[in-house]
Amino acid sequence: MKKISVSGTRREFLSSAVLMTAASFLPCKIDAQEVTEGDSGLEAKLAKDPMRPQFHLLPAANWMNDPNGPIYFNGRYHMFCQYNPHAAVWGDMSWYHSMSPDMIHWTHLPIAFTPTSNGPDAYGCFSGSAIAVGHRVYVVYTGTVESTPDKATIRDGENRIQESQCLAWSDDPRLIQWTKEPEPIVPLPPPGIKITGFRDPSAWKQGDWYYMTVGSGVANVGGCVLLYRSKDMKRWEYMHQVATGTWTGKHTSNPCDDGEMWECPELFALDGGHVLIYSTEGKVFWQSGKLDSETMLFHSAKTGLLDLGAFYAPKSQLDANGQRILWGWIPERRPEAEYKAAGWAGMMSLPRVLHLDQDCTLRMQILPALATLRSASPVLPENHGKGIEFTLQKASGEVLCTALRGAEAFDFVMQNSSDKSELLHVTYDPLKHAFLVDNKEIVLELGDVPQLHAYVDGSVIEVIMSQRAGYTKRFYYSQAMIPDIKVRVIGGTQITANAWKIDPISTNRLTTPS
């Protein structure tokens, strides 16, 4: 099977080019080549790895996937994510934990929680969300156990993993100590529905009730979001499907690949409206509209893609100023043998600030505070004109390229200076008022200014196109030294470009030490 979503935590998604056996769905067994965090030899190896990012968040070592429960609490930002404490491959799903004063510089903290033997999460602690209630933070997450086909909720061909929704809480100001509710808060899916998955809860408070969405789907119908409510976060009642989708009609071994199941749904208020985000078919979709507070049904007005590339299972939070911040998982796009040998796999996207326009178009931009990482001297002082060309040394930097409305067609190209391979090619078509990248098209709104805002970091490029959609690209290279990246703007008129070197958030590529 394709290692793409096994999910609620995507044991899946690594590379559409990598074919995996069904056995790859099992928790990994630790062998002599697998290394653990804290291994001094591994730390030295990672510190020299040119592909390891310098300003993206990731654990000190090993495998990570979905962001879980990001929250601003007690004056600090906390990030959790799916994590394998033992190796750089999927397995033994636990919750990694880090803390930050600014969503840029991070400190590793002890693992928040791991599977409990004979508990409702004995097979793994899958994805979920966090909510603060006074001085306490609750986490709702999906617990998994090995079961029988008649009880299984993960439909992967083996049909042996049963999911339930679980609860943990912390009264610790640093969220280091956690207590798990011993029994699931939602042990079974709603009766009478032939579901295709049951995971990734997200909770919020509205009026006198706590509400919780759960990602799911109905066989031969399509993905959906289940809605629950509670007065105390512990006793939940099922309400209905708050949002539904349409199945592609093509069966795959994993229903997340064909739209028959939605993962990691999140429904939140934004700028006078509401936004629903969910992951399916290997992509992340958004819908904007209204959540009717009387019927608690979501009415969609507009939809689109969040990112066209290696970006999946995102999660959002509110920052200290009430802005909605989105984080996503950036998976590997190289064979498992390579990232397992490297000792790390996956990273967190840069934080993206979300807004809704008056016409219900979702907008996003990279957190402006990341400008504090720019080196004092720009790589390219503001440059106007045609035929712009410059170099980002050691695959690290930021580029902002803006054209006036009505500009001629132009191409934005990034190239590995060592082997001359093309890493990124974005074309602006003025006739369609659209960007084309990897044979995918993003049509801009009538008033949009053609703009590309790109970050390069070791082995990843993140581009935001006119605040309409992202494109995240992984790139790899065979040379031992980190390459310079040549950037060219070809054609076009009335284009302005700026570029900056980005300072690392640590001295050894391991992010800030604890």
N, C-alpha and C positions, 0 to 999 in steps of 0.2 A: 504494500500500500504506500501511498505518497505520505511522507512524514509531514503532515499538515495538520493540524488540529486534532488533537485528541482531546482536546480541550478545555474549556472553562479556564483553561490555562493551557493553552495550546501546545500540546506536546507535539505539535504539529507544525507547521508553518515553516520549517527551516529553509528549505529550498525546493522550489517546484521542480528542480532538476534532480533531486536526490530521491531515489526510490528506497523504501524501507520495508522490512518484513513485519509481519504482525507482531513478532516478538519484541520489536522496538518500542511497543506500547507499554511494556512491563517496566516496573521500577528498575533502575540500573543496579547491577551488582558491582561492588567495588573490587577492582583488580589492582595489580602492582603498578600499572601505568597511570592510575587515577590518583590525583593529588588533592589534598584538602587545604582550605584556607589556613594561613599561618605557617605553611611550609616555606622555609627561608629560601630553598632552591627555586621553588616556584615563584616567589616574590621577585627574586633576581631576574628570572626568565621573563616575567611579565613586564618588569621595568624596562627591559630592552626590546620588547616586542613593538616594532614600528607600526603595526596595524591597530594596536590598542589605543582607544581615544584618550585625549588629554583634557577635554572639558565636558564630555558627556558623563552622566552618572552611570556607574555599574558597580557590582560587588567587587571586592578585592580579588576574587578568583571564582571559577566554576560557572555553572549555567544559571541564567536568569531568563524569565519571560514576563508575562503580564504585570504591569503596574497594579498594585492593590492598595486600596485605602489611603491615598495621599490625603493629608489633613494638616491644617494650620492649627496648632494647639499650644497653649501656654507660651506664646511668643516664639515658637519654632515651627519649622516645616518638617513633617515626617513623611517619609516615603517607604512603602513596603512593596515587595514584588515577589512573584513566584521564583523559587530558588532551590537548587540542589546543593546541599552543603558538602557533598562528597566528590563531585566530578563535574566536568564541563559537558555533560550530556543531560537530557531530560530524565528526571527520576526523583524519588523521595521528596515530593513537593512540600516545601516549607515556606515560611514568610521571612525573607530578608528584611532588614530594617536599617535605615539611615536617617540622619537628622541634619538640618541646615538652617542658618539664619536668613537666607536670601534666595533659596531655590537654585543656587549656583555652586556654592562651596558646601561639601557634604562630609559628614563624619560617620564612619561605620559604627553600628551598634550591635549588640548581641542579637541573634536570630529571635524574632518575636515568638513564633511557635512552630512546632514540628508535629508530625503525625503521632497520635496517641495509640499505643498498642491496645487492641480490643475496643477502641473508641469509635465514634462515628466518622472519624477522619483517619482511620488506621492505614488506608492506602495512600492518602495524601490530603494536604490542606490546600484546596484549590482557591480560585480567585474570589474576591469580595470587596467590601467597602467599609469605610469608617464613618462614624457620626459621633460628635461630642454632645454630651448631655451633662451640663454643669461641669463638675471636676472629673467626670468619668468619660472615657472614650469606649464606645462599643464598636466591635467589628462583626459584621455578618459575612460569612464565607461558606463555600461549598465543601463539605466533608465527603470523602469517598471511601467505600469499602468494597472488597471483592465479594461478589454475590453470585446468583444464578441467573440464567437468561430471562426467566420470567419476571425477575425483579430489577434487572439491569436498566439503567437510564442512559448510558452511553452506548449509542448504536454504531459500533465500529467494525462489525463483522464477528467479533468475539462475544460481544454482549454479556460481559461479566462484571462490569463496574456499576455500582449503585451510588447515586448522588443524593445528598440531603443538605438542607441549609442549617448551618450551625452558628453559634454565638460565642464570642469571647469578649472580655472587657478588661480595662486597666484603669486603676486609680493613681497610677504612678505619674508624676509630672513629666517624666521623660519617656513614658510609654515603654519601659523596658520589662516590667513585670506584668504578666497577663494571667487571667483565670478563664478557663473554658467551661461553658455550660456542658454538663456531662451528656445530655441527650440533645438531639437535633431540635431546633425550634420549628422546622418544617420537615418532617421525616419523609414524606411521600409527595409526589406530584398530585395535582387535583384528580379526583376519580372521573372516569368516563372520557378521558382524553388520551389518545394514542400518541404520547409525546415522543419527540426525537432527541431530547436532551433536557437537563434540569439543573442549571448552574448559574454562577456569577451574580449573586444578589447585590442589590444597591439600595440603601435605605436613606430616607429623609423624613423630616418632621413637617407636617402641614396641618395647621389648626390644632385640634386636640388629638390627632392621630399620627402615629408613625406609619409610613408606607414603605413597601419594599417591592422592587421589581426583580424578576428572575428570568434569565434567558431560557427560551424553550422553542418548541416548534410542534406542529401537528403533522403526522405522517401523511404524505401525498397532498398536503395543503400548503404548508409553508411555515417560515419562522414566525415566532410571536413572542410577546413579552407578557408574563404572568404578573398579576398585581395582588399583593397581600396588604393587610393592615393590622395594627396592634396598638394597644394603649400603653404597653410596658416594655416593648422590645423582646418579650419572651414568649407570649402567647399570640399566635398569628392566625388570622382567618383569611381564606382565599376569597377574592372578589370576582375577578374576571380577567380576560385578556385585554390589556390596556391598549395594545397596538398589535397589528398583524401584518404579515407579508405574503408574497406569492411565491410558490415553489417554481423552479425552472422546468420541472417535469422530467429531469434527467437524474436518475438514481446514481449516486456514487457510494463508495464504501463508507464515507463519512458524510452525514447530512449537512454539516457545516459547509461543505464544498459545493453544494447544489442549492442552497437557499432554503432547505427544509428545516434548518435550525438556526437561530440567532444566538450568538455568544456576546457576553460582556455588554448587555444593554444598559444604558444610563439615560434617565429622563430628568431634566432639570429646567428651572426657570432662567431666562436670560433676556434682558433688555425688553421687558414687557411681553415677551412670548415664551414659548417653551421649545426645547430642543431634545430630540431623541437621537442617540448615537448607538450603533450596534455593529457587530462584525460578522460577516458571512461571505461565502464564496471567495475567501482569501482577501477580502477588501473591507474597508470601514466606511459605512454609510452614515449620513446625517439626514434627519428630517426636522424641519421647523414647523411650528403651528401652535396650537393651544391645547392645554390640558383642561378639560371641563371640570371645574371643582365640584359640581353637583353629581355628574355621572362618573367622574374619574375615568373618562375615555380621552385618548389623545387624538386630535384631529389634525392631520398633516396638511400643510399648505405648499411646501417646497422640499425638494430633496437633492442630494448631491453626494460626491465622494470627498472624504476628508484628505486622503493621500493616495497617490497613484503608484506608490512603490512599496518598499520593505517597511511597512508600518502596520501594526495590528493590535487588537485588544486594548484600546486606549481607556484611560480613566481620568476623570476631572476632579477638581477641588476648587474651593474659594480661597483666595489669598487674603492677606491681612487687610486689604482695602476692598474686599468684596468682589474682586475680579474673578471671572471663571478661567481657570488654567487647565489646559489639557496636556496629558502625558501619554506617550505610546511606547509600545515595545518595538524595538528595531532588531529583528532576528538576523541570524547569519544566513548568507547565501553561498556558503562553501560546503564541501562534503563534511560529514560528521567526523571522519578520521582526522581532518585538518583542525577543526576547532577543539576536538578532544585533546589532540596533541598540544595545541596552543595553551590549554589550561583555562580558557575563558570562552564564553559564548553569549552573545546578545548584549544590548545596552538599552538605556532609557533614551527616548527622544529628548530634545531640548524642550523646555516648557513653552507652550503656545497659548497666547491670550485669545479668548473667543469673544466675539460680539455678534449681534444680530442687527442687520440693516432694517430700515423701515419696510422694505419690500420682502422681509423674511429671508434674505440671503445670509448664510453663515459666513462670517469673516474670521480670519486668524492671522496672528503675527507672532514671531518669536519674541519672547519676553524682552522688552526694551532694556531692562537692567543688565542684560548680557553685554551691553556696550562697555561696561566697566572692565571687561576682560581684554579690550582692544589695547595693543601696545601703543606707546606714546607716538611713534612715528608711523603714519599710514603707509601701507604698501603702495597705494595709488591715491595721491591727492585727487580731489574732485576733477574728473576728466570729462570734457565735452567733445563730441564729434563722432568721427567714423573710423572704423578700424582700430578699436581699442585692444591692447594686448599687454599682459603683465604676468607675473609669477607669484604664486603663494608657496613660500619655502616650507619644506618638510611637511607637506600635506596638512597645513593648518592655516585657517584664515576665514575671513568673512568678506562677502562681496555684495554690494547693493547696486543694481543696474536698473535705471528708470528711463523710459522713453515717453515723449509727449504723446497725447492722443493724436491719432492721425499719422503716426510715424510709419515709415516704410518697414517692410519685412526685415527681420534680422535674426541671426543665430547666436546663441550663447553656448560656448563650447569649453569644457574642461578636459585636459589631456595630461596623462602621466608623462612628465618630461624625460624619464629614463627610457621607457620602452615605446614611447609615442602612442600608446593605446588611448583611445577615446573613452573617457569616463562618463561624460554627460554631454548631451546635445539637446538643447531646447530651441525650438523654432517659433517665432512669433509671426502669425499670418494676419495681416491687417484686414484682408477681405472677410475673414471669418471672425476677426477680433478674438483670436484664440491662440493659446499655446499648445504646441504639439511636442510630446516627449514620449519616447518608447512606444510609438504608434498609438498613444493615448492622447485624447484631446480635452482641453479645458477651455470651454467657451466663456469669455468674460462678460460681465454686465456692460450695458451701453456706456455708462459713465466711468468704467474702470480705466485706470492708467496702466499701461503695460509695465510691469515691474517684476524683477526677480531678486529675491533676497536669499543668498546661499551661505551655508556654513560648511567648511571642510574640516574633518577631524580624524586623521589616521586612516580609517577605512570606511568612512561614511560621509555622504553629502546629503544635507537637508536643504531643500529649496522651497520657499513659499512663493507662489505665483499670484501676484496682484491681490494678495490677502484672500484669495478664493479657494485655493487648495494647495496641499503640499506634495512634494515628490521626494521620497527618501531612497537613496541609492547606496548600496554597499559596493565596494570595489576592493580588489586584492591584487597583490603583485608578488613576483618571485624573488626580487632582489632583497638583500638583507638590509640595505639602507632605505630609510623612508624617502620617497621621491618628492621632488618639487612638483607642483601642479601648475601647468600653463593654462591661463585663462584668456579667451579671445571673444570679442564681440564683433561679429562679421556683418557688414552691411548696416542698414538702418540709418536714420538721421535723427538729430536732436536727442541724442542719448547721453545720459549722465551716468558715470560709473565711479564708485568709491570702493576701496579695498583696505582691509586691516589685517595685520598679524594678530592672532588670538593667544593670549598668555594661558598656560596650563593652570589647572586648579590644584595641582600638586607637583612635586619634583620627580615622582617616580611612576607616573601613569596608574597609580593604584587608588586615586582619589584621596581626599584628606584622611590621614590616619586618625584612629580613635584616640 
